Amino acid sequence: MEKKIAGLGIWLCMTLTLWAQSRIKTVECYPLGKPFAEPVIELGTQDRLMVSFDDLSPEVNSYSYKIVHCDPDWNSSNLSPFTYLTGFFSNPVENYDYSFNTQVQYTHFSLTLPNEEVGFKISGNYILQIYNDENPDSVVLALRFSVLEQKVGIRAEVVNSTNPQLLYTSQQLNFSVVYEQLTIYNPVRDVRAYVTQNQDPNTRRQFSPTFVRTNQLVYGNGTDNIFNGLSPFRNFQSASLVYYTQYVKDVLKGPDGLYNFILQPGRVPERYVPLPDKGGNFRIEAENVQNPDLEADYIVAHFAILYPEPLVDADVYVYGKFAGWELVPGLKMTYDDKNKAYVGEAELKQGYYDYMYAVVPRSGKKVNLVEMQNNFYQTPNEYNIRFYFYDNNLMCFRFVGYYNLTAQL
């Protein structure tokens, strides 16, 4: 027997309005066969990039895409497409199917890169621009990915902070780059090195070499290479519409037919608790279906974190890769005075989701992940190191080094 949705108001006092400003949802971009990896593929290999998204619009839309080569900061390199692409500059997204046996109807679009229509000539950062064919001047999706040519060796380790005051809260990343295959005359001018934590672009830092040796650059001075330890990502699973999983308090079917997942209220952890997570990622999953891409339904997830009083001049967002690591207006939380908690909701496709609660001062957009996660050196954070080299012949930066590792302290 279905539960009545009236029970939902007992704890969270939320409405069941759908979170949506855009009807483009569940955007995925990853190397084929590696759904939890960064969107990095290697030039001249069998690597393929998988891109997909759902269109929840009631009308039928068609989409096309363009690819732009970028510098390390994701600004256009201002190169002619003939310099970096083979094939056609603009191509249609031809692979699409309609959902079936779902309460929410959607069209699932997908493509792989490179493909028969387009390929890559040079390495570097790229932006995939997807636009509606009815309005080719308006980009509906802009996805970042990279094409790698591994020309350098990168050695890295994550150690305890050498700053005693940060010993129990932070992690220190030390790394070096060996470049025997490249001729680098000016390491300050000709190369760029960046590090991100947990694939979150808001954590990205640019590094300058601390030491320059023969064919080697050493990075890390004990200050700029120290990162917050944070806590493991919170997570929940919505593959089943019948059985509760860990961190799910209740599942209720609303009058609109959508299932509402009431998550267990979170707390700011006072000590480190090892929790299995996927590094901030998400994955579409649904029980008893053949094709989750087309048969997984959309549900409404209700989030809550207990907090003694509302923050002054700051907002709280549900945050993670599923939201593109962005501060999505629909994921902004509100403070519930009665229950002393921040609450929010999101319309999501069935699956597994990692997330955190991001605190953002209203005077700026700098994301604070410590306030509601706390800070522990033991957290198994992932670090991704990127190394770029400026090619004077091509007049652009090539992506010539990539390395990732997970902290194990």
Buried (B, 14 or more C-beta within 10 A) or exposed (E): EEEEBEEBEEBBEBEBEBBEEEBBBBBBBBBBEEBBBBBBBBBEEEBBBBBBBBBBBEEEBBBBBBBBBBBBEBEEBEBEBEEBBEEEBBBBBEEBEEBEEBBBEBBBBBBBBBBEBBBBBBBBBBBBBBBBEEEEEEBBBEBBBBBBBBBBBBBBBBBBBBEEEBEBBBBBBBBBBBBEEBEBEEBEEBBBBBBBBBBBEBBBEEBEBBEEEEBBBBBBBEEBBBBBBBBBBBBBBBBBBEEBBEBBBBBBBBEEEBBBBBBBBBEBBEEBEEBEBBBBBBBBBBEEBEEBBBBBBBBBBBBBBEBEEBBEEEBBBBBBBBBBBEBBEBBBBEBBEEBEBBBBBBBBBBBBBBBBBBBBBEEEEEBBBBBBBBBBBBBBBBBBBBBBBBBEEBEBBBBBBBBBBEBEB
